[in-house]
Amino acid sequence: MKYHPKLSIALPASLASDIPHLREKTFKIGLVGRAAAIFRIDEIVIFHDTPNSNQSHDSHLIASILSYIETPQYLRKRLFGLRPELRYAGILPPLRTPHHPICSRIRDLKIGEYREGVVISQTDAGSYVDIGVKRSVLVSDVKLPTNNRVTVKLAELGRHLKGSLVRRDDVEPYWGYQTRVSAAGLRQLVKTGCFDLVVATSRRGVPFMKVVDEMTEQWNNASRILIAFGSPTAGLHEILRREGAKLSEVTDFVVNLVPGQGTETVRTVEAVLTCLAVLNISVGTL
């Protein structure tokens, strides 16, 4: 089984709204992706944090960059091509996660190895999948849609490469995060997300060490956990107030994970790194 519980982080669509240039936006979003990978986040959800405002462009930009950086390098050209929002993708930091292998030679492959791939064609025998080496892998007796990203477990090497499909959630060790956009606000995201535990980060929250024991107990009994972060211009209390709700009503814990901060504000990227690091140590391995 994969890491338990399944971890999601919720980020506002206005994450990079305080930065005017696409290059700097790209770099900032890339740091979030890197932090998510370091702490083995399974899912990043982008939620709309400004009611009655069209944030589809902002959320699409964040999702595109996060998805791009999570995709193995050898699949990016097939899956993304040339997109204006990825103009500065070259400055993104590499993730170097297990599903981003450096190996591109057939002789270095091993039976039982997992690889991310893209379906390139179908035949009567099954589907051929590009896994980043010179020959494609045949997934027998399954006809998959072209250009679909899949996870393959290698079963046969040599002149012909053969493999089988597997679910990403069943792969060990950590196999990257998935990104999705929620057109709704945080309140609706929590309501429909089937999360067992929802943690909000806030400067106005309870100092983390006062609730660490209670949170650890709930954490260890949860299957799905959501950790929510505020925007560059508004904390989660204000974001929920815009939706006509109170933060304490839609979350299980509102915690301050940076007590006694020496700066007036903690930026969202800094909050993601700091909070995930504290939780990683305090409530057990994420």
Summary of the structure (lengths in Angstrom):
residues: 286
radius of gyration: 20.4
end to end distance: 14.4
largest distance: 64.5
contacts: 895
relative contact order: 0.18
helix: 34%
strand: 24%
